[in-house]
């Protein structure tokens, strides 16, 4: 899949943007099925689209109520 580098964001940066620890972001990702694994030449990493981050943000907000 040929993707523009601006189409997705890696797990570490996503956690920083959302203000979540990486393990917590990983948990929300697994629960919701959001995010996907890509090969970056050095191995596999989880990446998110901005739409997926928006949806995770909504899940986090709902769970804090």
C-alpha positions in Angstrom: 0.0 0.0 0.0 1.5 3.3 -1.1 0.7 5.9 1.6 1.6 9.5 2.0 3.6 9.9 5.2 1.0 12.5 6.3 -1.9 10.0 6.1 -1.0 8.2 9.3 0.8 8.6 12.6 2.8 6.1 14.6 1.8 4.8 18.0 4.2 6.9 20.0 3.2 10.2 18.4 -0.5 9.3 18.6 -0.1 8.7 22.4 1.6 12.1 22.8 -1.1 13.9 20.8 -3.9 12.2 22.8 -2.1 12.7 26.1 -2.2 9.0 26.9 0.5 6.5 27.9 1.3 4.1 25.1 -0.1 1.0 26.9 -3.4 2.8 27.4 -3.6 3.8 23.8 -2.7 0.2 22.8 -5.6 -1.0 25.1 -8.1 1.3 23.5 -6.8 0.3 20.0 -7.3 -3.4 20.8 -10.7 -2.9 22.3 -12.0 -0.8 19.4 -10.1 -2.5 16.5 -8.7 0.8 15.4 -5.1 1.2 14.1 -3.3 -1.2 11.9 0.2 -2.8 11.5 2.6 -1.6 8.8 6.1 -2.6 7.9 8.5 0.3 8.1 11.7 -1.5 6.9 12.9 -2.0 10.5 10.0 -4.2 11.5 6.3 -3.8 12.2 4.7 -0.8 13.9 1.1 0.2 14.7 -0.1 3.3 12.9 -3.3 5.3 13.0 -5.1 7.5 10.6 -6.3 10.9 12.0 -9.9 9.6 11.7 -9.0 6.6 13.9 -7.4 8.9 16.5 -10.6 11.0 16.5 -12.6 7.8 17.2 -10.2 6.7 20.0 -10.5 10.2 21.5 -14.3 9.8 21.6 -14.0 6.4 23.3 -11.6 7.8 25.9 -14.0 10.7 26.6 -17.0 8.3 26.9 -15.1 6.0 29.3 -14.2 8.9 31.6 -17.8 9.8 32.3 
